[in-house]
């Protein structure tokens, strides 16, 4: 049962980080001028992506371990939901990420703001996956 509780904890940490980005960091950065906006987004994205990617992998492995040890479809569902931000990011968000990462933050970039707004909207799916995974793990840990 420990693996299931740890999976729940890690999924909740992932969801909390994703929610923080969407409700605090993204709105705050959008108040910056265009140059500062990109200067803030680039290092924040790099650090945040590494952190959230790691948390998602750990939560997925723990969820799969709990499913293997205890059974229960909800652990498997949670494991799948918590790893879905990976393909979502790689397949859907990465085109905008690559453009934003390649821009020179010290120069004027007229399209950076619209790309960062788009990125923020796409990031909401990462929030949804994290919250749904947390709910699935919570459900699984409360089953007899």
ABEGO torsion letter per residue (X at the ends): XAAAAAAAAAAAAAAAAAAAAAAAAAAAAAABBAAAAAAAAAAAAAAAAAAAAAAAAAAAAAAAAAAAAAEEAAAAAAAAAAAAAAAAAAAAAAAAAAAAAABBAABBBAAAAAAAAAAAAAAAAAAAAAAAAAAAAAAAAABX
